[in-house]
Amino acid sequence: MANQDYNDVFTVTLENRSKSLADNVSKNNALLSRLKSKGNLRPISGGSKILEELEYGEGDMVWYSGYDTISYTPKQLFSAAEYALKLCAVPVAVSGEELLINSGDEQVMDLLEKRIANAEKTMCNKMSAALFGDGTASSGKAIGGLALLVADDPTSGTVGGINRATTGNEFWRNKSLSAALTADNIRTNMDKLYLNCSRGTDKPDLIVCDDEMYSLYEKSVSDLQRFTNPNMADAGFVSLKYKGADVIFDGGQGGNCPAKHMYFLNTDFIYLRSHKDRNMKVIGGERMAVNQDALYKIIGWAGNMTMSNAATQGVLIDTTGTSDSSSEE
């Protein structure tokens, strides 16, 4: 094989760059940036499933006086959601011919840097898109994103091994509100959904929209003083404020938020769980093509997006232009 000496250079260069890749992925997405700031990019160390403990029941409180009997009946207060371990990889390759053409240390390093930078960009963009998916992409091998965790129809489907259609599992259903929205009524509907997602001090802190929904909200507050979050701005994300929550858009060129959707997220209960040994790292050792004059390396990731509370999450859907008028779950 030509230019075998460059294999070590290729490996070291890729490993050095991959150390910052996980951080770059979080910086590329407002939801991941928020999860990182809250410490919710939680690593896992092994196992075939990712578990999130759920507290959904309440014990008994008994009013009494004097020597009244205080009885206790054991109840099921806790459960757990199980999420599958999902894997993805981005290959980086360079042929012997390309190394010959770009001979010389500076030329070779420039070639490798560009290939690795492209792999990083690919990983960032694909992961950001997957965060909005329903887990059915690539024949169900993709992670389950917001379309699964905060579903349009929260009364059907299975999330974390729990069937939301089953009686008794109502606690595992997010809130969903559909309406024909305009700049005049969007805040009224946002108010309704926000209150439905609130529980004591637990409230949505991040609202993620597509371009259209963000524009409607921006128009609705055009005559009011608009507040922004300087921390979000410093991170590179344009945001507005709504009842203390940051309103951001995942749109523009390459936007991933589903059209006519606005997600009300309580990020205290949403996590990205990455395997500690496969968090945007180079997989394995030497990977030389058996029957090709080429070098191959693979950047890999394993984990899933998880949730430990569904009732405090919500989605507002604009039905303008559809036959659906208004509904709520």
C-alpha positions in Angstrom: 0.0 0.0 0.0 1.3 3.5 -0.9 2.3 6.0 1.8 1.9 3.7 4.8 3.9 6.2 6.9 0.9 8.6 6.7 -1.3 6.1 8.5 0.0 7.2 11.9 -0.4 10.8 11.0 -4.0 10.1 9.9 -4.8 8.3 13.1 -3.2 10.9 15.5 -4.8 13.8 13.6 -8.2 12.3 13.7 -8.0 11.3 17.4 -6.9 14.8 18.3 -9.7 16.4 16.5 -12.3 13.9 17.7 -11.7 15.0 21.3 -13.5 18.2 20.6 -16.1 16.8 18.3 -18.6 16.0 21.0 -18.4 19.6 22.3 -18.8 20.9 18.7 -22.0 18.8 18.3 -23.6 20.4 21.4 -22.6 23.9 20.2 -24.3 23.2 16.9 -27.8 22.7 18.4 -29.7 24.9 20.8 -31.3 21.9 22.6 -28.0 20.1 23.1 -26.4 23.4 24.3 -29.2 23.7 26.9 -28.8 20.1 28.0 -25.0 20.5 28.3 -25.5 23.6 30.5 -27.7 21.6 32.8 -25.4 18.6 32.9 -27.9 16.4 31.0 -25.4 15.1 28.5 -25.0 12.1 30.8 -22.6 9.3 29.9 -23.4 5.6 30.3 -20.8 2.9 31.0 -22.4 -0.2 29.5 -25.4 -2.4 29.1 -27.8 -3.2 26.3 -30.4 -0.7 27.5 -30.4 2.8 28.8 -32.7 3.2 31.9 -34.4 6.3 33.2 -36.1 5.9 36.5 -39.6 7.4 36.6 -41.5 8.7 39.7 -45.2 8.7 38.9 -47.1 7.6 41.9 -47.9 9.1 45.3 -48.0 7.6 48.7 -50.7 8.0 51.3 -51.1 10.9 53.7 -53.5 10.2 56.6 -55.2 12.8 58.7 -55.5 11.6 62.3 -56.0 12.6 65.9 -55.1 11.1 69.2 -54.5 7.4 68.9 -56.0 6.8 65.5 -54.4 4.0 63.5 -52.0 5.2 60.8 -52.1 2.5 58.2 -49.8 2.0 55.2 -50.6 0.2 52.0 -47.6 -0.4 49.7 -48.0 1.3 46.3 -46.2 1.3 43.1 -44.4 4.7 43.1 -41.6 4.1 40.7 -41.0 2.6 37.3 -38.3 2.9 34.6 -38.2 3.6 30.9 -35.9 1.6 28.8 -34.2 3.0 25.7 -32.2 1.0 23.2 -28.6 1.7 22.5 -28.3 3.3 19.0 -25.0 3.5 17.1 -23.8 5.8 14.2 -20.5 6.4 12.4 -18.9 8.7 9.9 -16.1 7.2 7.9 -13.1 9.2 6.8 -11.0 7.9 3.9 -8.1 9.0 1.8 -6.6 7.1 -1.1 -3.0 6.4 -1.8 -3.3 8.3 -5.1 -4.6 11.4 -3.2 -1.6 11.2 -0.8 0.8 11.0 -3.7 -0.8 13.9 -5.5 -0.7 15.9 -2.2 2.8 14.7 -1.3 4.7 16.7 1.3 3.9 17.1 4.9 2.0 20.4 4.6 -0.1 19.2 1.6 -0.9 15.9 3.3 -2.0 17.6 6.6 -4.2 20.0 4.7 -5.9 17.1 2.9 -6.5 15.2 6.1 -7.7 18.2 8.0 -10.3 19.0 5.3 -11.5 15.4 5.3 -11.7 15.3 9.1 -13.4 18.7 9.2 -16.0 17.5 6.8 -16.6 14.4 8.9 -17.1 16.6 12.0 -19.6 18.8 10.1 -21.4 15.7 8.9 -21.7 14.3 12.4 -23.0 17.6 13.8 -25.6 18.1 11.1 -26.9 14.5 11.1 -27.1 14.4 14.9 -29.0 17.7 15.0 -31.5 16.3 12.4 -31.9 13.1 14.4 -32.8 15.0 17.5 -36.1 15.9 15.8 -36.8 12.4 14.4 -39.2 9.7 15.6 -36.6 6.9 15.7 -37.8 5.2 12.5 -35.0 6.4 10.2 -32.6 3.9 8.9 -35.0 1.0 9.6 -35.4 2.0 13.2 -31.7 2.3 13.9 -31.7 6.0 14.5 -32.2 7.6 17.9 -35.7 8.7 19.0 -35.9 12.4 19.0 -38.6 15.0 19.8 -41.1 13.5 17.2 -41.1 10.4 19.4 -40.7 11.8 22.9 -43.0 14.8 22.5 -45.4 13.3 19.9 -48.2 15.0 18.0 -50.5 12.2 19.2 -49.4 11.3 22.7 -52.1 8.7 23.2 -50.5 6.2 20.9 -47.1 4.5 20.4 -44.5 3.2 22.7 -41.7 5.3 24.3 -39.0 3.8 26.5 -40.8 0.5 26.5 -44.0 2.1 27.9 -47.2 1.9 25.8 -48.9 5.4 26.0 -52.2 4.0 24.8 -52.6 1.7 27.8 -54.9 2.8 30.6 -52.8 3.6 33.6 -50.0 5.1 31.5 -51.5 8.5 31.1 -48.6 9.9 33.2 -46.3 9.1 30.2 -48.2 11.3 27.7 -46.9 14.7 26.7 -49.3 17.6 26.0 -50.4 18.4 22.4 -52.4 21.3 21.1 -53.5 21.8 17.5 -55.0 25.1 16.2 -55.2 27.3 13.2 -52.6 29.9 14.3 -52.1 33.5 13.4 -50.0 36.3 14.9 -53.2 37.5 16.7 -53.9 34.2 18.5 -50.6 32.4 18.8 -49.8 33.7 22.2 -53.3 32.7 23.5 -52.6 29.1 22.4 -49.1 29.2 23.8 -50.5 30.4 27.1 -52.9 27.4 27.2 -50.2 24.8 26.4 -47.7 26.4 28.7 -50.1 26.1 31.6 -50.9 22.5 30.7 -47.2 21.7 30.8 -46.5 23.4 34.1 -46.6 21.6 37.5 -45.6 23.7 40.5 -42.1 24.9 39.8 -41.7 22.6 36.8 -42.2 24.7 33.7 -41.0 24.7 30.1 -37.7 26.5 29.8 -36.9 26.0 26.1 -39.4 26.5 23.2 -38.1 25.2 19.8 -39.9 26.3 16.6 -39.6 26.1 12.9 -39.3 29.3 10.9 -43.0 29.8 10.4 -43.9 29.4 14.1 -41.0 31.6 15.2 -42.1 34.3 12.8 -45.7 34.2 14.0 -44.5 34.6 17.6 -42.1 37.4 16.7 -44.9 39.3 14.9 -47.2 38.8 17.9 -44.7 40.6 20.2 -43.6 43.2 17.6 -45.3 46.0 19.5 -44.0 44.9 22.9 -40.6 45.1 24.5 -38.8 41.9 23.4 -36.4 40.2 25.7 -33.6 38.0 24.6 -31.2 35.7 26.5 -27.6 37.0 26.2 -26.3 33.5 27.1 -28.1 32.0 24.1 -26.9 34.9 21.9 -23.3 34.3 23.0 -23.7 30.7 22.1 -24.7 31.7 18.6 -28.5 31.2 18.8 -31.1 33.9 18.1 -33.8 33.8 20.8 -36.8 35.6 22.3 -38.3 35.2 25.7 -41.7 33.8 26.6 -42.7 33.6 30.3 -39.0 33.0 31.2 -38.5 30.4 28.5 -36.1 30.9 25.6 -37.9 30.8 22.2 -35.5 29.7 19.4 -35.9 28.5 15.9 -34.2 25.5 14.3 -34.9 26.6 10.8 -33.3 28.6 8.0 -31.1 26.7 5.7 -30.8 23.1 6.9 -33.4 23.6 9.7 -34.7 20.4 11.2 -37.7 21.3 13.3 -40.8 19.9 11.6 -43.0 22.4 9.8 -45.7 24.2 11.8 -44.4 22.8 15.1 -43.4 24.5 18.3 -42.0 22.3 21.1 -42.4 23.3 24.8 -39.6 21.5 26.5 -38.7 21.1 30.2 -35.1 20.2 29.7 -34.7 19.1 33.3 -36.2 15.8 32.2 -34.5 15.3 28.7 -31.1 13.8 28.3 -28.6 12.8 25.6 -27.0 9.6 27.0 -23.7 8.8 25.2 -21.6 5.7 25.8 -18.4 6.8 27.5 -16.3 4.7 25.1 -18.1 5.8 21.9 -18.7 9.5 22.3 -17.6 10.9 18.9 -14.4 8.8 19.1 -12.2 6.9 16.6 -13.4 3.3 16.5 -10.8 0.6 16.8 -7.2 0.7 15.7 -5.7 0.3 12.2 -8.3 0.1 9.4 -6.5 -0.4 6.1 -8.4 -1.5 3.0 -7.7 -5.1 2.1 -8.1 -4.7 -1.6 -7.7 -0.9 -2.0 -4.9 1.5 -1.9 -6.6 3.6 0.8 -6.7 4.5 4.5 -10.0 4.4 6.4 -10.9 5.7 9.9 -14.3 5.8 11.5 -15.7 8.3 14.0 -18.3 6.6 16.1 -21.1 7.4 18.6 -23.4 5.2 20.6 -26.3 6.2 22.9 -29.8 7.6 22.7 -32.0 10.6 23.6 -34.0 9.9 26.7 -36.8 11.4 28.8 -37.8 10.9 32.4 -41.0 13.0 32.5 -43.5 13.4 29.6 -46.3 15.3 31.3 -44.2 18.5 31.4 -43.4 18.4 27.7 -45.7 19.8 24.9 -46.1 20.5 21.3 -48.1 23.2 19.6 -49.1 22.4 16.0 -50.4 24.9 13.4 -53.2 23.4 11.4 -53.6 26.4 9.0 -54.3 25.1 5.5 -55.3 21.6 6.8 -58.7 20.1 7.5 -57.9 19.8 11.2 -59.3 22.7 13.1 -58.5 22.5 16.9 -57.7 19.7 19.3 -55.9 19.1 22.5 -54.4 16.2 24.5 
